[in-house]
Structure formats: structure tokens, C-alpha cells
Amino acid sequence: MINYSAPLKDMKFVLENIIDYNELVKLQPFEDATLDMVEAVLGEGGKFFSGVIDPLRMSGDQEMSVLENGQVRTPKGFKEAYQQYVEGGWNGLASDPEYGGSGLPFVLACATAEMAGSANVAFSLCPMLSQGAVEAISAHGTDEQKVKYLEKVITGEWTGAMCLTEPQAGSDVGALKTKAEPVGDGTYRISGQKIFITYGDHDMADNIIHLVLARLPDAPAGSKGISLFIVPKIMVNDDGSLGNRNDMRAVSLEHKMGIHASPTCVMSYGDNGECIGYLIGEENKGMRCMFTMMNHARLNVGIQGLSTAELAYQQAYAYAMDRVQGRTAGEAGTIIDHADVRRMLMLIKSQTEAARALCYLNAKAIDVAHHATDKEERWWSQGLADLLTPLSKAWCTDLGVEAASLAVQIHGGMGYIEETGVAQTLRDARIAPIYEGTNGIQALDLVGRKLGQDEGEHWKAMFTRIEKLANDLPPAGDLGLVAGALKSALQHTRQATDWMMAERGKNMQAVAAGATEYLRMFAVTVGGYLLAVGAKAAEAGLEENGADAEYLKARITMARFYAEQVLPQVSALAQQVTRGEESLYAISNEALAVQG
Ligand SMILES: Cc1cc2nc3c(=O)[nH]c(=O)nc-3n(C[C@H](O)[C@H](O)[C@H](O)COP(=O)(O)OP(=O)(O)OC[C@H]3O[C@@H](n4cnc5c(N)ncnc54)[C@H](O)[C@@H]3O)c2cc1C
């Protein structure tokens, strides 16, 4: 098993040269958050996550979280590591300083979340879920609720859980049945069962604030009739001290394919009719609150995909540099010099770099949307963030799985054996395309909502940006190759988008049939654009002073490789996208059955 090492130089390159981090420093709250400061924080993060959190990755997988005497126990070392995480101030990096946060840019919090996810994804889920609670309470909570709960969750002293799913209500959240009955004193009695609740119970913090979606007695059917409630594990007195235990418990833990250290709980609320919840936001407006809670979570899960791809790369690279097998072009005779192994490594590396740039750009757009003084700029950035979020979530998590699978392949038979740790990477990766809205649902969100938002202003602007860059790149050399591939990918993406926009008005089934491949082609094109921005900056750096030439040349080669080996997918995807639904439904459900 190899130790994770934070890719500080790559992170800094993306921040500085691809997403233009310095624009954020012009915003008032971030005046002091200069690139130097960001670099210092990332440096400390690198030490913390590889030194304290990474060593628990494999032991946590083997030991797993367990339910003992009605209480969840996390694996050895998790509780202490979490304490260090809280004391280090990692939890509230981007949160409101009024409630104990550090008020730094969200993009910086995302970069540290990337480190956490690579070091130990099962551990990282606990703070990630807390973040959802922070966002929901910040946006929709009363002042009293903020005073009571927010600061403790922001600092990490308490954690949060997001409680949506029930056996009959997965993607269709509106089908949930958990009940909330008004008690008459402003509180509600919650009763029902939730499944798959990440860190619904654990022993790492004194309290867990559950955000539970439930239905009032007279609520309209479906998603119009759900409301969101704060349901603390331990009741909180008015002076902020902890009171009695609320009537809720973890009934069992799921046995999973991966993320074994993360307790996935079946939660029961109100077995004794005494589970108290507090409404957050308005009655029957829980869907709105839920979207607030899930929006950043979707980007965070995308970052989890990026984290996995980075870890997979580090594992694959180390093995490829060490394993001697067959006759190779290189002197050392290790498998890294076999063309096919190199192809796989470069596929992981180049797409990981593109994914990092996409996620950080997405996070920066969220920062600008929240903090710009100009209304137009805020609107504009929110639209960009809305457009990019399904791309980050779905493409990066698919990439995490593909990268982990390629890394197993690079290990040969040893990849299938647990001791190298790469099998765990693949097992841990598989959940990310499923939770926080399956990737299929992300694709429907893109074509059904995001393409139509603001009459398509945001995707049109993105395409114009790509076109401008492709035209600005030199016509020859590596960058010329990149420009040509980018222009071709853009042309196909534009045509497919026109097709989508035309079909949206007449045949949603055809749109749905092409949605997943459309999301992929859009993301692959944006990824190619972002790598090209980096390659252009690298070229300028080389011309300027030639310092760090090897690194800068590698950035250019990476963009070229992506242009040659990844961007061509877009033209094939365009064909798949625009085929419509006919062949999907030309066979009956019965004819699809095994014909014995
Ligand atoms: C390890 C783990 C942790 C989790 N953590 C949490 C948590 O903390 N809190 C929480 O509330 N939930 C959590 N979940 C639940 C998770 O969010 C759901 O599993 C997910 O939303 C999918 O729901 P489902 O499992 O019911 O699948 P289904 O909704 O039954 O989906 C099955 C398939 O059908 C497709 N599908 C469904 N509806 C549509 C549609 N309308 N159009 C097209 N395709 C569709 C899906 O894309 C999928 O491929 C967790 C799940 C797991 C496994």
C-alpha cells in the first residue's frame, strides 16, 4: 500500500493558471486570502491529511464501523483523528466567521476536501455530510436555530446527517412517508424509518444534527408536501448545553461493497412516540431546503471522484515504476515503459487534471455568486455554477471509477489482491456515481433544467469562451493540435446541444435517452478546454523565463494527449446522443427476458 501525497503543485497550477484564483482576492471578504496564503494552507493540509488521515484508510476498511449495544463504533483511530481535524480548524474553512468559520473561499475548502477524499474517503464523508447541514441551516434556519446549532456544526464539535432516503423513496424523494405531527408548542413529533444514512450515528462527536425530510398530516402528495426538520440526536437546552437523548436510534448498519469505515445507518425515529423535530424553513417547502442542502454536496461528491482518480493515479504510478516485467524500451525494465501501461497512466493523469480544473472552476463560480458586489456578476456566476454542478458530479465520479479500474489493471493480478490497496480504491469509488442523485438523474437535470435556464445564456457563453480560446491558440505544434481537437469537439457539442434544445419541446423521451452521453460529451469538451487554458499558460511560462521547464512541458503534453485520446470521444458520443429513444423501446419488456 502506498501513502497518499497531496499534489500541491498541480493544485496550485490549476488555481493560478486555469481558474484565475486571483480574481477572488479582489472580492472584499477574500482580500487576505492571497495565493501565498492559500499555498500555505494547502501545505499544512497536505501534511495533515497524508500524516493523520491517510494511515487510517486501509485499517478502517478492514475493521469497519460496527453497531454495538445500540451505538455505532468507528474503527480504531477515527475518533482521535476527527478531534485533530476539528482542532486544526479544517471543518469550517469556508464557513461564516460569525458562527465560528474561517470565511475563506469555498474553492480552498474544496481543495482540502480533495485531499481528505484521497487520503480516506470513508472518513471524509462525515465532514461532507455536516456541510450539507451547515448550508441548510445557514440558508433557511431562524436566528435562534443558527445560534443553537450552526456554530457547533461549523466547528465540527457536532456533526450533521442528511436524512432523505426511505425504502420506497430513493431518487423519487417525494414518495417519502416519514411523519411529522405538530405537538402544539411549535415542535413536531417525528416518526418513521430512513435507510442509507451516512454517519447517522457514530462515536466521533458529542451530538449529531439530523436534517430529516418528513410529511405533515395534511401535506399535499408528492414532493410538494415535504418539509425539513432539525432532529438532534441529543436535545439541546436553551443555554446550549446538552440535554436528554432524543427518541431515535440506528437499527442496523449496511454491509457494503466499499467505504466500510463510513457507517451507513438504518435510522428509526420515534419508536416511543417521543422524537422531537424543529421545522426549518416553511411547511411543505422542504424540497427547496433540500436542494440547498444537496447543491454543494453534489459538487463535493464530484470532488470525491476527483480524489479517487488522484489516489488511483498515485497507486498506479508507484506500481508501474517498480514492477519489472517483459522487455521494455526503458533501461529499468519496469512496466511504465510499456506503451499500453503508459496509455492507461496518461488517461488517468490527464483526465484527473481536467476534473480538478472543472471542480475548482465550479467552486470558484459559487464563491463569486455569493460574494461579488455586482448583482449581474452574482447572477452570472450562479448560472455557471448551476450548469457545471451536474458535470462535476457525474463526470468526475464516473472518472473516479474508471481511473480506479485502470489502476487495478496496471497492477495486473496484484491489483485484484487487497494488500496493494488499489482494490479498495475501486470498491470505495463505486458509490459516488450513485448517491447525491444518481448520475442518470444528474444528466436529466442538465438537459431538463440547466440547458433551459436563463434561455441558455450560460452554456452559450461557455461555448463562446471555448471557441475564443481555440482561435487564440497557435495553429501549429502541440497547442495547434489541441486547438484543432477542441474546435472539432465544440462543433459536435454545439450540434448535439441544438438537437437537445429542439427535442426538449417535443419529445422528452428522446432527450432522456441521450442525456447521459450528452453530459459526458459536454464535460469532456469543457475538460479539454480547461487543459488547453493550462497548456497556454504553461507555454507562456516557458517563453517567459523557462523556469520549471519539465513541469510546464508536461502540462502541454498532457493537454495534447487528452486532445488526441480523449476529445475524439465527443464525435462518437454526439451520434449516440442524437439517436433518440426508438431502439430502446422497440423491444418489449417481455422480449428482454432470458429466452431459455
Ligand atoms: C453507501 C450509501 C450512502 C448513502 N448515504 C445517504 C445519506 O446520507 N442520506 C440519504 O438520504 N441517502 C443516502 N443514500 C441513498 C442514495 O442517495 C440513494 O441510494 C440514491 O439516491 C438512489 O436511490 P435508490 O437507491 O433508491 O435507487 P433508485 O432510485 O431505485 O434508482 C435505481 C436506478 O434507476 C434510475 N432511476 C430512478 N429514477 C429515475 C428517473 N426518474 N429517471 C431515470 N432514471 C431513474 C437510477 O438512476 C438508478 O440507475 C446512500 C446510499 C448508499 C448506498
The ligand as an ORCA input file, in Angstrom:
! r2SCAN-3c Opt
* xyz 0 1
  C     -23.426      3.992      0.894
  C     -24.622      4.864      0.721
  C     -24.717      6.042      1.431
  C     -25.848      6.860      1.310
  N     -25.970      7.977      2.098
  C     -27.167      8.633      2.141
  C     -27.421      9.646      3.109
  O     -26.550     10.011      3.902
  N     -28.662     10.210      3.142
  C     -29.653      9.837      2.296
  O     -30.748     10.372      2.391
  N     -29.442      8.886      1.346
  C     -28.228      8.270      1.257
  N     -28.025      7.275      0.331
  C     -29.081      6.951     -0.606
  C     -28.753      7.378     -2.032
  O     -28.801      8.771     -2.147
  C     -29.733      6.644     -2.950
  O     -29.321      5.288     -2.972
  C     -29.773      7.211     -4.350
  O     -30.376      8.480     -4.330
  C     -30.525      6.337     -5.341
  O     -31.751      5.922     -4.833
  P     -32.124      4.355     -4.863
  O     -31.009      3.620     -4.207
  O     -33.471      4.170     -4.290
  O     -32.121      3.973     -6.378
  P     -33.367      4.140     -7.383
  O     -33.951      5.499     -7.244
  O     -34.273      2.973     -7.216
  O     -32.633      4.060     -8.769
  C     -32.316      2.822     -9.435
  C     -31.897      3.162    -10.868
  O     -32.978      3.779    -11.554
  C     -32.599      5.028    -12.061
  N     -33.723      5.958    -11.933
  C     -34.535      6.142    -10.876
  N     -35.420      7.109    -11.137
  C     -35.169      7.559    -12.383
  C     -35.727      8.553    -13.226
  N     -36.730      9.328    -12.816
  N     -35.213      8.718    -14.454
  C     -34.179      7.984    -14.877
  N     -33.598      7.035    -14.128
  C     -34.075      6.819    -12.901
  C     -31.418      5.480    -11.216
  O     -30.574      6.400    -11.905
  C     -30.731      4.143    -10.941
  O     -29.889      3.811    -12.002
  C     -26.873      6.485      0.417
  C     -26.758      5.311     -0.332
  C     -25.672      4.497     -0.168
  C     -25.624      3.200     -0.926
*
